Amino acid sequence: MKTLVGSMDGKGPAEALYAVAELQKEVSRAEASLVRSARQAGLSWEAIALCLGVTKQAVHRKYGKQ
């Protein structure tokens, strides 16, 4: 994150916001992929939720239908 913020020096706020939005999309895709892998490896929703710092219900609601 510090690298991203440091790379924004000299850029306008719109460019910085665009970069943050792209980073959020990338993190979201990575999280979804890792949750799928974790489920295929046999991890429970509870274990996945613990790793992500959310409730079991939240992670199941977000990823349960994939």
N, C-alpha and C positions, 0 to 999 in steps of 0.2 A: 504494500500500500504506500509506503514511504517513497518507493521508486516511482510509482504512478504520480504521486503528488509532486515529487521533485521534477518529473518530466513535464509538468504543466507550467513550470516557470516560464514567463514570457508569453504564454498563450492567453487568449481571452477567456472569460468565464463561459461563453457558449461552447467553445472547443473543449474546455475542461469538463463541462457537464456531459457533452457527447461521449467523451472518453469514459467517464464514470458509468454512463448508461450501457455502453458496450461491455465494460468489465462486469457489470451486474448480469447481463445476459450470458456471458461466458461462464460465470460462477454458477448460475442457475442450471445451465446445461451440464456442467460438470457434476453438480450435486445430484441431478436426476439420474445421470449415468451411474454414479457411485451407489445410489440407493438401489437401483436395479441390480447391480453387481452384488451388493450386500444381501439382498433378498435371495438371489440365486445361490449365494454361498450359504444360505440357511440362517442368516441373522433375523431375529424377531423384529417386529415393529418397535418394540420397547427398546431393544438394543440400539437400533438406528436412531430413534428419538433421543436417547441419552447422548449419543455421539454428536448430534446436531444441536443439542441444547433446547429441544422443544418437547412437547408432550407426545405421547404415543398416538393420541387421537389426531393431533395436528399433522404429523408425518403421514399417517395412514390416509387422512382426508386429502392431502396434497398428492401422494404418490400411489395410493392403493389401487387405482384403476388403470395403471400403466401395464 
